[in-house]
Amino acid sequence: MNLGALIDLGVPPDYLRAELSRLGMDREFELSIARAKSKGIAGTLVRVTCESSDKVRNLHHIKEIINNSPYSDRIKSSAIRTFELLAEAEATVHDTDISNVHFHEVGAVDAIVDIVGSAIAMEYLQPSEVYCGPVELGSGTADSEHGTLPVPAPATLQLLLNKPTTRGNVPFEATTPTGAAILCNYVDSFEIPASFNTTRVGYGLGEKTSSRPNAVRVTIGELRESIKRSENMEIECNVDDMNPEAYEYLIDQLFTLGAVDVFLTPIIMKKSRPANKLTVLVPSNSEGKIVREILRSTTTSGVRMHTVRKQILSREVQSISTSLGKVRVKTVQLPEGATRWKLEHDDVLYIAKENELSYLEVKRIIEREVNDKISNDE
């Protein structure tokens, strides 16, 4: 249903098919995309038909499939992160280590298609921020490889801890563990913006019936306020006895686990010892994995945590073609209505390497061309 909504929102079906074929699993599934209606609401119905198989894949096998695919690093990391969230939830439910999780739900081909397809679609749409209102969980029971389970499934409930949910509005499972993991990976804030200018709407349809339309609705638009407010958890610790070379790995891991920002501040501790203060910003109620990684990958014996309030300028990301290739441009709106923009560093770096040119030269060329295009558009 999520894939259907994203296709309905503007992701071309042929593009998604072509990208999914690069997984190298064509013989294991068939993708059907069609227009349909649910209680009179028109949308896109996506079916993933898999060959019958007793094959069970664990997280290691799935990471191999994704890492061996020709996708961009961003798509790979997004898809793997969703699977990690799903596997972590199952490991918690079954009281085992994530490396020991072997179950059909994570290894099923349709989950691979759903999760990798979502990463491909989100990369295509490139939203600057993702919001989600209360998540309907449904009611009743659902069949699984572990037997008949109450709705919500244990893994779904684990994934949506501290997230706003509703229940009982439909007589079936409305949110699966896979759907919950996709939400947890991509949603920046589980809230409905107070002022939102909708520009596109997409509906992804399901096949179960009830008195309500069985659909996932996704909208694209702009926040009308130039300044947005949010809350993050700030986690920090002082480290004075660790090889500085270890910070590179740590920072990469923290961003992979969902950190909003990570930075180091040089400080002087007791007995005049030089040290670094590690500061990590994470979405509220999502600090568990970050804290575990800090304690695992640094020499600190504890962390400090407190809630911080943020005010952020509204941001839009657009892809602009230049003579050297496409580059993403981040534009923010200032309170008085003016705008300023900045090139995506990773794109400039990639273009420089591909063209064997210096970074500064590429940046100058692209900035000039982007400035001309933006000026002409205005």
Secondary structure, DSSP 8 states (H G I E B T S, - for coil): -HHHHHHHHT--HHHHHHHHHTTS-GGGEEEEEEEEEETTEEEEEEEEEE-------BHHHHHHHHHTS---HHHHHHHHHHHHHHHHHHHHHTTS-GGG-B-HHHH-HHHHHHHHHHHHHHHHH--S--B---EE-B-SEEEETTEEEESS-HHHHHHTTTS-EE-SSSSSB-S-HHHHHHHHHH-SBSS--SSEEEEEEEEEE-S---SS--EEEEEEEEESSSEEEEEEEEEEEEE-SS-TTHHHHHHHHHHHTT-SEEEEEEEE-GGG-EEEEEEEEEETT--HHHHHHHHHHSS-S--EEEEEEEEEE-EEEEEEEETTEEEEEEEEE-TTS-EEEEE-HHHHHHHHHHHT--HHHHHHHHHHHHHHHHHHH-
